[in-house]
Each structure stands twice: as structure tokens, then as C-alpha cells.
Amino acid sequence: MTAARLHPMRPRDPHEPGRTASTLELFFDLVFVVAVSIAAVALAGQLAEGHVAAGLGHYAVVFFAIWWAWMNFTWFATSFATDDWLYRVLTILQMAGVLVLAAGIDAVFAGERITVVVLGYVVMRVAMIAQWLRAARADPAHRRTCLTYAGGIGVLQVLWLGLLALSGPVATVGLVVLIAAEVAVPLVAERHGTTPWHPHHITERYGLFTLILLGESLLASANAIIEALHDDAALRPLISIAVLTLVVTAGLWWIYFWPPHHEAIRSLRQSLTYGYVHYVVFAAAGAFSAGIEVEVDTRLGHGELSDVAASFTVTVPVAVFVLAIWWIALRAVGDRVVNTVVPLGALLVLADPVIPVPVTLTAAIVVAVVVVLVLCPPVERGG
């Protein structure tokens, strides 16, 4: 009978020693592997066909839904996670919503209605409302904050369903407005009392999601080798792309995990900046894997993009990833050399398309940045 009881959803200790990601959180992340993979493949398809603007627009919207649902769960879990049966069931319900959302991604990229994506998103968010209401009941000190979260999310889900009745430019405007409103909910709610967060736990969760996204790039690298084995004429360039992709991916991993991320979220403002800018970090990492797929298609003569344009589908995401993570995590703990080399290296990556061998210059620059980081450890901050 004890195991069937619900535990009060009281705030977690932000200084709890040894706190790490739970097995439920790791299980939760698995469905996002599916969603991110589908989004990256769909983006690669549209880029390869030359539909760059449309592909990026669809990707931005779909990835927002993926990222926002993941981020809201992650920050809630660091503050109020319990391990009773209801918390687990509501988390699994959110996972079901992610799978529904993933099933509708291809339709969005095909220019069809976003009905399935919206329905999956609403399922995730309704489960999140239930979590916030549980926290409000058990935690009088943060009740107003929790109720603001629940109320804001609830109103927006009704509006998301209403968006399905619109079409054309009006629907596009409504989409932008609702995304902005979703992002504003934490800004409003946290004014009523800041929810506690565990710096090491939350940054570990971001790191784990980054690994998922970088893993997509390794999958693209493996696909290049598989394609090469089926096309002897393209063997050398595809093997080259695969090897260089591994080097770049390893370099991005090194750059991301070089700074002590928990130092970047000491205040509410820092935590909001860290969380929101990670949309750019995550989206760029996912787009990088799509770019590798585009590069492979181009080398096989299957794509509509020129060699130069195909190279930009790789270099732009790499540059954006490095600049974004430098801004939110490296900048504060890097010395003058680091804060010169890292952003400069990111910009120089954009010159890669002038090199006849794809990804070569990018790999060389990323390796050079890593060497600098090895020689210049993070600067310790007082306080």
C-alpha cells in the first residue's frame, strides 16, 4: 500500500548533494531522439531539393515544439520531481505526446496542416498542467507561481486548438503570437516567486540532450560510409566526409563541455538566458546533422544545391552552435585568448565553402579551437 501512495510534490533542495538525472528523465529523452531524427531528416530533404527558406521555417517551428516541451519538463523536474506512480504516468503521457508530434512532422514539411503536431503538443502540455497543479497544492510558498504556470499553459492550449481553425497569413501570424506567448509564461510566472533549481542537475540535463543531437551527426557520418559502400565512384569523397564529420562532432562536444555550465545559471536572469539560447544551440546541432545528409546527397549527385550551397548547410550550423555556446557558457570563464579565438573560429568556419573538399576547413578550425581550450583552462570565478 505504501508504494501506491502519492508523495507531496514539495520543492527539491537546490543544493542536494550528488543529484543526477534519473532513469525516468533518461527514458523521457528517448522519445526526443525520434522527434529530432525525423525533423533533421525532413530538413535535409527540403534543403537538398533547394527549398531552403521553407525548410528552415518548418524546422524552426517544429523544433520549437520539441525544445519547448523538453525544456519545460526539465526545469519542472529539477524543482519538483517526485518518483510516485502519478508523476511517472504523467511523464509517460508527455512522451506519448512527443510521439504524436513526431508523427506529424513530415506533414508540416510537406506544407500540409499542422494538426497532428498541435495535438501532440497539447497532449504534452496538458500533462504539464497537471504537474504544476500538483506542485501548487503541496507547496504554499510557490503556489502562486505554480498556478500562474498552470493557468498560462492552459489558456494557450485552448488557443493552439483554436489556431487549427485558421489558415493562410492569419494562421501564420497566430502561430508566431502563440510561440511568443509560450516563451513569456515563465517570465511572468517566476515574478511571483522563483522556483528552485539544481545547477548541476539542470546543466547535466542540457548536456545529455546535446549529446543526443550530436549523436544525430554521428548517424549522418555513418550513413555517409554506408552510401559510399554502395557507390564505388563516390567512395573517397564520402569516406572523407564521414571522417571529417566525426572530427567536427568530437570538436563540438569538446567545446560544449569545456566550461563549467553550472556557473552560467547563478541567477534567474542567467538561467532564463541559458535556457532560451539553448534553442539556438540545439537547433543548430540538429541542423548540422541535416547538413551532413545534404552534403552526402550532393556528392552522390542527388541534390539540387550547388557544392557551395551544400557546404553552407554544414558550416552555418557549426558557426551558430559555437557562437551560441560561447555566448552563454564560455564567455564568462574564458580568458582574452579564448574569447578571441572561439568567436573568430566560428566566423572563419563560414569560409569553408571555398575549399574543394567539404568540411575540411571546418574540421581544421574546430580542432584549432579545441587546442586553444586545452591550453587555456576555464578561469575560476569568485563568489
WOSUL-V801951 format. One record per residue. N is the residue number from 1. RES is the residue in one small letter. PSI is psi in radians with two decimals (NA if undefined). OMEGA is omega in degrees with one decimal (* if undefined). Layout:
# WOSUL-V801951
n: <N,N>
res: <RES,RES>
psi: <PSI,PSI>
omega: <OMEGA,OMEGA>
This chain:
# WOSUL-V801951
n: <1,2,3,4,5,6,7,8,9,10,11,12,13,14,15,16,17,18,19,20,21,22,23,24,25,26,27,28,29,30,31,32,33,34,35,36,37,38,39,40,41,42,43,44,45,46,47,48,49,50,51,52,53,54,55,56,57,58,59,60,61,62,63,64,65,66,67,68,69,70,71,72,73,74,75,76,77,78,79,80,81,82,83,84,85,86,87,88,89,90,91,92,93,94,95,96,97,98,99,100,101,102,103,104,105,106,107,108,109,110,111,112,113,114,115,116,117,118,119,120,121,122,123,124,125,126,127,128,129,130,131,132,133,134,135,136,137,138,139,140,141,142,143,144,145,146,147,148,149,150,151,152,153,154,155,156,157,158,159,160,161,162,163,164,165,166,167,168,169,170,171,172,173,174,175,176,177,178,179,180,181,182,183,184,185,186,187,188,189,190,191,192,193,194,195,196,197,198,199,200,201,202,203,204,205,206,207,208,209,210,211,212,213,214,215,216,217,218,219,220,221,222,223,224,225,226,227,228,229,230,231,232,233,234,235,236,237,238,239,240,241,242,243,244,245,246,247,248,249,250,251,252,253,254,255,256,257,258,259,260,261,262,263,264,265,266,267,268,269,270,271,272,273,274,275,276,277,278,279,280,281,282,283,284,285,286,287,288,289,290,291,292,293,294,295,296,297,298,299,300,301,302,303,304,305,306,307,308,309,310,311,312,313,314,315,316,317,318,319,320,321,322,323,324,325,326,327,328,329,330,331,332,333,334,335,336,337,338,339,340,341,342,343,344,345,346,347,348,349,350,351,352,353,354,355,356,357,358,359,360,361,362,363,364,365,366,367,368,369,370,371,372,373,374,375,376,377,378,379,380,381,382,383>
res: <m,t,a,a,r,l,h,p,m,r,p,r,d,p,h,e,p,g,r,t,a,s,t,l,e,l,f,f,d,l,v,f,v,v,a,v,s,i,a,a,v,a,l,a,g,q,l,a,e,g,h,v,a,a,g,l,g,h,y,a,v,v,f,f,a,i,w,w,a,w,m,n,f,t,w,f,a,t,s,f,a,t,d,d,w,l,y,r,v,l,t,i,l,q,m,a,g,v,l,v,l,a,a,g,i,d,a,v,f,a,g,e,r,i,t,v,v,v,l,g,y,v,v,m,r,v,a,m,i,a,q,w,l,r,a,a,r,a,d,p,a,h,r,r,t,c,l,t,y,a,g,g,i,g,v,l,q,v,l,w,l,g,l,l,a,l,s,g,p,v,a,t,v,g,l,v,v,l,i,a,a,e,v,a,v,p,l,v,a,e,r,h,g,t,t,p,w,h,p,h,h,i,t,e,r,y,g,l,f,t,l,i,l,l,g,e,s,l,l,a,s,a,n,a,i,i,e,a,l,h,d,d,a,a,l,r,p,l,i,s,i,a,v,l,t,l,v,v,t,a,g,l,w,w,i,y,f,w,p,p,h,h,e,a,i,r,s,l,r,q,s,l,t,y,g,y,v,h,y,v,v,f,a,a,a,g,a,f,s,a,g,i,e,v,e,v,d,t,r,l,g,h,g,e,l,s,d,v,a,a,s,f,t,v,t,v,p,v,a,v,f,v,l,a,i,w,w,i,a,l,r,a,v,g,d,r,v,v,n,t,v,v,p,l,g,a,l,l,v,l,a,d,p,v,i,p,v,p,v,t,l,t,a,a,i,v,v,a,v,v,v,v,l,v,l,c,p,p,v,e,r,g,g>
psi: <-0.59,-0.68,-0.42,-0.15,2.63,2.41,2.44,2.32,1.24,2.80,2.46,2.64,2.06,-0.18,0.33,2.11,2.43,0.31,2.31,3.03,2.39,2.89,-0.55,-0.73,-0.70,-0.68,-0.73,-0.70,-0.41,-0.66,-0.44,-0.42,-0.76,-0.87,-0.78,-0.71,-0.79,-0.74,-0.73,-0.73,-0.73,-0.71,-0.78,-0.70,-0.77,-0.65,-0.76,-0.54,-0.01,0.09,1.15,-0.91,-0.82,-0.75,-0.79,-0.66,-0.80,-0.71,-0.74,-0.74,-0.86,-0.75,-0.54,-0.80,-0.74,-0.91,-0.77,-0.71,-0.76,-0.80,-0.72,-0.75,-0.74,-0.79,-0.60,-0.76,-0.66,-0.39,-0.67,0.17,2.33,-3.08,0.64,3.07,-0.61,-0.71,-0.72,-0.77,-0.77,-0.59,-0.74,-0.59,-0.70,-0.66,-0.68,-0.69,-0.67,-0.72,-0.67,-0.79,-0.79,-0.62,-0.40,0.01,-0.78,-0.64,-0.66,-0.80,-0.40,0.00,0.23,-3.10,2.70,0.41,-0.88,-0.72,-0.77,-0.76,-0.75,-0.71,-0.75,-0.68,-0.80,-0.76,-0.58,-0.71,-0.61,-0.62,-0.79,-0.67,-0.79,-0.63,-0.65,-0.78,-0.68,-0.66,-0.64,-0.25,1.54,-0.58,-0.56,0.30,-0.78,-0.69,-0.82,-0.73,-0.58,-0.75,-0.91,-0.78,-0.79,-0.80,-0.74,-0.82,-0.74,-0.56,-0.61,-0.73,-0.63,-0.74,-0.65,-0.53,-0.49,-0.35,-0.14,2.86,2.91,-2.69,-0.57,-0.72,-0.66,-0.78,-0.77,-0.66,-0.81,-0.74,-0.75,-0.64,-0.77,-0.68,-0.69,-0.79,-0.49,-0.37,-0.87,-0.61,-0.66,-0.80,-0.75,-0.24,-0.38,0.00,2.09,2.23,2.56,2.56,2.61,1.89,-0.76,-0.67,-0.81,-0.69,-0.50,-0.71,-0.72,-0.69,-0.69,-0.68,-0.61,-0.70,-0.66,-0.79,-0.71,-0.52,-0.55,-0.61,-0.68,-0.63,-0.72,-0.66,-0.75,-0.67,-0.60,-0.71,-0.73,-0.78,-0.67,-0.65,-0.37,0.01,1.57,-0.56,-0.50,0.26,-0.93,-0.87,-0.61,-0.68,-0.69,-0.78,-0.74,-0.81,-0.79,-0.60,-0.73,-0.75,-0.81,-0.77,-0.76,-0.69,-0.72,-0.69,-0.78,-0.78,-0.77,-0.76,0.13,-0.82,2.73,1.71,-0.54,-0.35,-0.27,-0.06,0.87,-0.47,2.93,-0.76,-0.75,-0.70,-0.67,-0.76,-0.80,-0.82,-0.79,-0.70,-0.37,-0.32,-0.77,-0.76,-0.89,-0.82,-0.68,-0.72,-0.72,-0.70,-0.52,-0.78,-0.64,-0.69,-0.66,-0.72,-0.71,-0.74,-0.71,-0.82,-0.69,-0.74,-0.47,-0.05,0.36,-0.28,2.89,-0.20,2.66,2.92,-0.70,-0.81,-0.68,-0.66,-0.62,-0.48,-0.30,-0.83,-0.65,-0.86,-0.67,-0.80,-0.76,-0.77,-0.88,-0.75,-0.74,-0.78,-0.53,-0.76,-0.72,-0.29,-0.70,-0.65,-0.74,-0.39,0.13,2.58,-3.01,-0.64,-0.85,-0.77,-0.04,-0.82,-0.74,-0.97,-0.62,-0.74,-0.71,-0.72,-0.66,-0.47,-0.53,-0.20,-0.07,-0.69,-0.27,-0.20,2.30,-0.43,2.02,2.49,-0.06,-0.92,-0.69,-0.82,-0.75,-0.73,-0.76,-0.73,-0.73,-0.71,-0.75,-0.72,-0.74,-0.72,-0.62,-0.70,-0.34,1.52,2.80,2.52,2.23,2.37,2.46,2.88,NA>
omega: <-178.3,-177.6,-177.8,-179.6,175.7,178.4,175.7,-176.6,-179.8,-178.9,174.8,178.5,-179.2,178.6,-179.1,-176.5,173.5,-178.3,178.9,177.9,-179.8,177.2,177.1,177.9,177.7,176.2,178.5,-177.1,-175.6,-179.0,177.9,172.2,179.6,-176.3,-179.1,-179.9,179.8,179.8,-179.3,178.9,179.2,177.1,179.2,179.7,-178.9,177.5,-179.5,178.8,178.1,179.9,-170.8,-177.0,-179.7,-179.2,-179.7,178.3,178.8,-179.6,-179.6,-178.7,-178.5,-178.0,175.2,-179.2,179.3,-176.3,-174.7,178.3,179.2,-175.4,-179.9,177.1,-175.4,179.9,175.5,-177.3,-179.5,-178.2,-169.0,-173.6,169.4,178.0,177.2,-172.3,-177.6,177.5,179.2,-178.8,179.5,176.6,178.2,175.5,175.8,177.3,177.3,177.7,178.6,179.9,175.8,177.4,-179.0,-179.7,-177.9,-175.3,-178.5,179.3,178.1,-179.5,177.7,179.1,179.8,-177.0,-176.1,-173.2,-176.0,178.8,179.9,-179.9,177.3,179.4,-179.4,176.9,179.1,-173.7,176.7,176.3,178.4,176.6,179.9,178.4,-179.7,178.4,175.2,-179.7,179.6,-179.1,-173.6,-172.3,-179.1,-176.9,-178.8,-173.8,-177.4,177.4,-178.7,179.5,176.3,175.5,-177.2,-179.9,179.6,179.1,-178.4,179.1,-177.2,179.2,174.8,-179.9,176.7,177.8,176.9,179.1,-178.7,179.3,-177.9,178.3,176.9,-178.0,179.4,178.6,179.1,177.7,178.5,178.1,179.9,-179.4,-178.9,176.2,178.6,-180.0,177.4,-179.2,-177.1,-176.0,178.1,-179.7,179.6,-174.3,-175.5,175.1,-179.1,-178.6,-174.3,175.3,-177.0,173.5,-180.0,-172.8,-177.7,-179.9,-174.8,-179.8,172.7,-180.0,177.3,178.9,179.4,178.9,175.8,178.2,176.9,-177.4,176.8,176.0,176.3,178.5,176.6,176.2,177.7,177.5,178.4,178.2,178.2,178.6,179.0,178.2,-178.9,-179.7,179.1,-177.5,-174.9,-177.7,-176.9,-172.9,-174.7,-179.3,-179.1,175.1,177.8,178.5,-178.5,-179.1,-179.1,176.5,177.4,179.8,-178.8,-179.6,177.4,178.5,178.4,175.5,-178.1,-179.3,-177.6,-173.8,177.7,-177.2,172.3,-171.8,-177.5,177.4,-174.8,-176.9,-179.9,-178.4,178.3,-179.6,178.7,-178.3,177.6,177.9,179.7,-178.0,-175.4,179.9,177.1,171.9,179.5,179.4,-178.0,-178.2,179.0,179.0,176.9,179.3,177.1,178.6,176.4,178.9,177.6,177.5,178.6,179.8,178.1,179.5,-179.8,179.7,178.2,179.3,-177.7,-174.5,178.6,-177.4,172.9,178.7,-179.3,-179.7,178.5,178.5,179.0,177.5,175.4,-171.7,-179.1,176.7,178.9,179.9,-179.4,179.2,-176.0,179.8,-177.3,-178.1,173.8,-175.8,-172.7,-174.6,-175.7,-169.7,-173.9,-176.7,178.8,176.0,-175.8,-179.4,179.8,-177.0,171.2,-173.9,-174.6,178.7,177.6,177.8,179.0,-179.9,-179.4,177.5,-177.7,177.1,-176.3,-177.0,179.0,179.7,-176.9,179.2,-175.0,171.6,-175.5,-179.2,177.9,179.8,-178.9,-179.2,179.6,177.4,179.1,177.8,179.3,178.5,178.4,179.8,177.1,-177.8,-177.0,-178.1,179.4,178.9,179.6,178.7,177.2,177.8,*>
